[in-house]
């Protein structure tokens, strides 16, 4: 599933291709993905331009010249494709056509993505109860968000109502980098451990963003490239294991991340 680093790439992709272009046609090819009617999308989008973009958590939010907001959530397999020809990708379920006949397609093979219309960014965030973006967190806010919470720290990191943008893969990476077992109860974390986890958050996300934008491998001490059972621990400490935490497949090193 696309997480904050991947969605950051999609935002930059729109910025480099479709921004400031006039929309002359809208194709809505799957009502499961479209969270408004085709009529509503056309009324909001036709003859408008995509003026600016924002990423919040796992969403890309595009402000139109009429100040309405077009919003994409990428689900399990969503992505953008910008084309300068008429042949559409196989799984293009939402398409904007611009005045120069180029088009921005939202492709989503597994159909878990969503496309929304909203009156404002703040109204959308409030309606969907989205937490603060992971890249906007400071330590005190992070500590306060966890205060009084129960359950596993992995579950808390995945909760988009608390912190928007972190998903399964990079939650595992942050916990591996700070040697925290993913099942650890939040109330068992010391302040120093919470601080260490917070200090890993932005570096991990920025490292992945840079790796993807520069098409370079992740550092050798990262767990992410080793996400399969019995893969060697990148620290040389045994083998990676797979368990379920908060209903999600979770990878960790039992030697590096001792359960307490």
N, C-alpha and C positions, 0 to 999 in steps of 0.2 A: 504494500500500500504506500502511495506517495506520502512522505512526511515533510516536515518543514524544509529540509534542504532541497528535496525534489520540487516542491511547490515554489520555492525561491527561484529555481531554474525556470519554471513555467512562467512566472511573472516576468523575468528578464526576457524570455522568448517573446511574449506579447509586446513588451516594450520595444523590442528590436524589429518587430514585423508589422503589427496591426495598429499600434497606437496612432491617433490623429487621422485615421482614415474614416471616410463617410460610409455608413452602412446603407446599402440600397436594397438588400434582400435578406430574409431570415428563413432558414429551413429548420423546422423542428420535426425530427424523424422518429422520436420515441417519447411518448407521454410519461413513461416511467422516470426518465431522466429529467424532463422539463417540469419544473415546479410552478409553472404558470401555463396558461393556454397559449397556443400559437398566436391567437389574436392579440393577447396582452403583450407578448414579446414584440410583435410587429408594431403595435401602437407605441411602445416605449423606445424601440430601437431604430426604426426606419428614419433615415435622413439625419441621424445623430452620429457623432464621432466618439470614439473611445479616448477620453481626454487624459486620464491618468490611471495608474494602477496601484494597488496596495495588496500586500500579502498579510493575512492575519491567520495564524495557526496553519491549518491545512487548506485554507481558502485563498483564491485569487479574486479580488474585488475590483471591478472596472467601473470608474465613474464616467458617465456619459455627458455629452454637452448640455443635456436638459437636466442634469444633476441626479437622474435616477442611477441606480447601481445594478450592474450585471455581475453575478457572482457564480463562481465555479468551485465545486468540491469534487475531487478526483477519484473518490471511492477506492477500489482495489486496483483499477487498471486504466484510469483516465489519463489523457494527455492532450496537448494541442498539436495540430499540424497546420502550418501556413502554406498555402499553395498558390501558384500563379497559372493554374490550368483548370479545366472543368471536371476532370476525373477525380471523384472523391474517394477517400480511403474507405475500406470495407466497413469499418465500425464507426463512421462519422454520423452521430446522432443529433448533433446541433451544429449548424453552420451559419456563419456570418459572411455575406458577400459584400465586397466593397466597391466603390465607384470605379476603380481601375480593373475590376473583374477578378482581383485576388480574393482569397477567402481564408477565413480562420475556422478550422474544424475542431470540434471537441469530440475526440474518439474515446470509446469506452467499451472494450470488448465484453466485459463482464456485467456491464450495465448497473454498477453500484454508484456511479457518479451522479451528481445533481447540478442543475443549472437553475439559479434563482433570480428573481427581480426584487429589488428593495427600494424604499424611498430614501434611505440613508444608511451609511455604514453602521452608525451607532444603533439605529433601530434594529438592524439585522443581528448585530452582536447580542443585543438585549433579548431579542425574540428567541435566539438559539442558545442563550445562556452560555456564551463562549467566555472562557477564562482569559486572563492576560496572556499575550503572546510570549512564548518562551524567551525570545530575544530581548524582550522589554523588561524582564524580571530583574529586580535587585535582590540582594540576600535577605533583607528584612521582610520583603514581601513574600519571598519563597518560604521563609521560616514561618511566617504568619499563616500562610496557606495550609501548611502541614500541621499547625498547632491544633491539638484536640482531635485530629483525624485518627481513625482506626483503619485496620486493614494493611495490606502489603504496600511497601514503597513503590514496587513496580506498578501496582494498580493506581496509585496516586499520580505517578508520572504520566500514565495513559489517560487520565481523566481530563477530557477537553474542557470541562466546566471549571476546572482548577487552573490548568495550564494548557494553552492552545498550541499545538504544533508538534509535540513529541509523540511518536508512535512506537510500535513494538520494537523495531530494530534498534533505534537510537536510545531508547530507554535501556535496553540491554547493554548497549555500549557504555553509557554513562555509569551504570552500576558496575560493570566490569572494570572500568578505569578507576573507580573508587573502592573496589574490593568489597562491595556490599552484596550480600546474598539477595536475590530478587524477592524472596518470600519474607524478608525481614519486616516485622511490624513497625509501622511508623513511630509508635510510642516507645520503641526500644532504641531509636536512633538518638545518639548524643548530639549536642549542638555542633561539636567539632565534625562529626560525621555528616550532618546536614550541610555544614559549610563546605566540606570537601566535595559533596555531591553537587552543590550549587556551582562550585568553582570548575567542575568538569563540564557543566551544561553548555555554556557558550563555546568553549574551545572545541568540544566534540562536534557541535552543529556547524561551526565555522570551518573546521577541518573537512567535514564531509562536503560542505558547499564548495570549498576550494578544490577538493579532489574532483568533484563532478564538473565544475566549470573548466578546469584545466586538463580533464581527462587523464588524471594521474592516480596511481593506486593509493589507498589509505596507508597510514603508517603501519609498520610491521607489528607494533604492539596493540593493534586494534582487533577486537573480537569479530567485528562485522564480516570480514572475509572468511571467517571460520565457523559460520552458522550452520553447522550440521553435526549430528551426534557422532562422538568419537573422533572429531577433528582435533588435531593437536592444539593445546593451549598456546596462544601467541607468546606467552611468557615462559613457555617450556615447562609448565607445571601440570602435567597430566593431560586429560582429555576433556573436551567440551561435552556437556550433557544438555539434554533437552527435557524440560518439564512444562507443566501447565501452571500459569499464575494469572489469576483474574480472567480465566478462560482463554488465555493467549499462549501460543507456543513461545517458550522462553529459553534462551540459550545462555549458559554461564559456565564458569570453570569452578568446580567444587573445591579445588585446592586453593585457588586465589580468593574465592568468595565463600568463606566459611559460614555455615548456617549457625546462628546463635539463638 
